[in-house]
Amino acid sequence: MAAANEFKSSFLEHIDLGVRGWSSYDVNEGNFSKTFDLKEILDNSQGGESFKQAWNKDFSWLELNDNISSQLRRNAIKN
């Protein structure tokens, strides 16, 4: 639960930076849990086998960013 709260705080704090167009979506304290499925984010942020071999890591920041963008497009309202 602490990691989920940390993600939420960090996302809401930095959304104004305009990362990948994320600031164009209306995400706030009240609708955050309806916008993001954190289990989906974690499940889909694992790099594939070629990624793991190339980078020697299990977690892919690119996959994480892609999943966040995908969930925003599906679940959030654009400003």
Backbone torsions as a table, in degrees:
resi	resn	phi	psi	omega
1	MET	NA	-35.1	179.7
2	ALA	-63.2	-39.5	179.5
3	ALA	-65.8	-38.4	178.4
4	ALA	-64.6	-43.2	178.4
5	ASN	-65.8	-36.7	178.0
6	GLU	-65.4	-42.7	177.3
7	PHE	-61.2	-46.9	-179.7
8	LYS	-59.2	-49.4	-179.6
9	SER	-60.6	-44.9	-178.4
10	SER	-66.4	-43.3	179.3
11	PHE	-60.8	-50.0	-177.6
12	LEU	-66.0	-33.0	-179.8
13	GLU	-70.4	-34.6	-173.1
14	HIS	-107.7	3.6	-176.9
15	ILE	-61.3	-29.0	-178.8
16	ASP	-69.1	-10.8	179.0
17	LEU	-70.7	-14.8	176.9
18	GLY	79.1	21.5	-178.9
19	VAL	-57.4	121.8	175.8
20	ARG	50.5	27.6	178.9
21	GLY	81.1	8.1	-177.2
22	TRP	-63.9	-27.7	-178.1
23	SER	-71.1	-10.3	178.6
24	SER	-82.7	0.2	178.4
25	TYR	-106.6	146.5	178.7
26	ASP	-87.6	92.3	176.5
27	VAL	-121.6	128.2	-178.4
28	ASN	-145.9	-178.3	-178.7
29	GLU	-55.5	-38.3	-175.4
30	GLY	-74.7	-31.1	-176.4
31	ASN	-113.1	5.4	-175.9
32	PHE	-57.0	-47.5	-176.5
33	SER	-70.2	-20.5	175.9
34	LYS	-85.4	-19.4	-179.0
35	THR	-86.8	-42.6	-173.2
36	PHE	-115.1	135.5	170.0
37	ASP	-105.1	101.5	-174.4
38	LEU	-65.7	-30.5	176.3
39	LYS	-63.8	-42.4	177.3
40	GLU	-61.6	-41.6	178.8
41	ILE	-59.0	-48.6	-179.0
42	LEU	-66.6	-42.8	-179.6
43	ASP	-63.7	-30.7	-175.9
44	ASN	-102.4	11.0	-179.9
45	SER	-106.7	11.6	176.8
46	GLN	-87.6	128.7	178.9
47	GLY	-68.8	150.8	176.1
48	GLY	-70.1	177.9	-177.0
49	GLU	-60.7	-40.9	179.7
50	SER	-65.7	-36.7	176.7
51	PHE	-63.8	-45.5	-178.9
52	LYS	-61.8	-40.8	179.7
53	GLN	-69.3	-41.3	-177.1
54	ALA	-71.4	-40.6	-172.4
55	TRP	-107.6	-7.8	-178.6
56	ASN	56.0	38.6	179.3
57	LYS	-139.0	150.9	177.4
58	ASP	-92.7	-25.3	-173.7
59	PHE	-101.8	131.2	-178.4
60	SER	-112.0	116.0	176.4
61	TRP	-64.7	-32.0	178.3
62	LEU	-65.4	-44.2	177.4
63	GLU	-64.1	-38.9	177.5
64	LEU	-59.4	-50.6	-179.4
65	ASN	-62.5	-40.8	178.4
66	ASP	-63.0	-40.2	-179.4
67	ASN	-69.7	-40.4	177.0
68	ILE	-60.3	-46.0	178.9
69	SER	-60.6	-42.3	180.0
70	SER	-62.6	-44.3	180.0
71	GLN	-67.3	-36.1	176.3
72	LEU	-62.5	-45.8	-179.9
73	ARG	-61.4	-37.6	-178.2
74	ARG	-79.3	-36.8	-165.2
75	ASN	-116.8	-10.8	-174.9
76	ALA	-112.4	156.1	176.8
77	ILE	-92.9	134.7	176.1
78	LYS	-74.6	143.6	177.2
79	ASN	-68.2	NA	NA
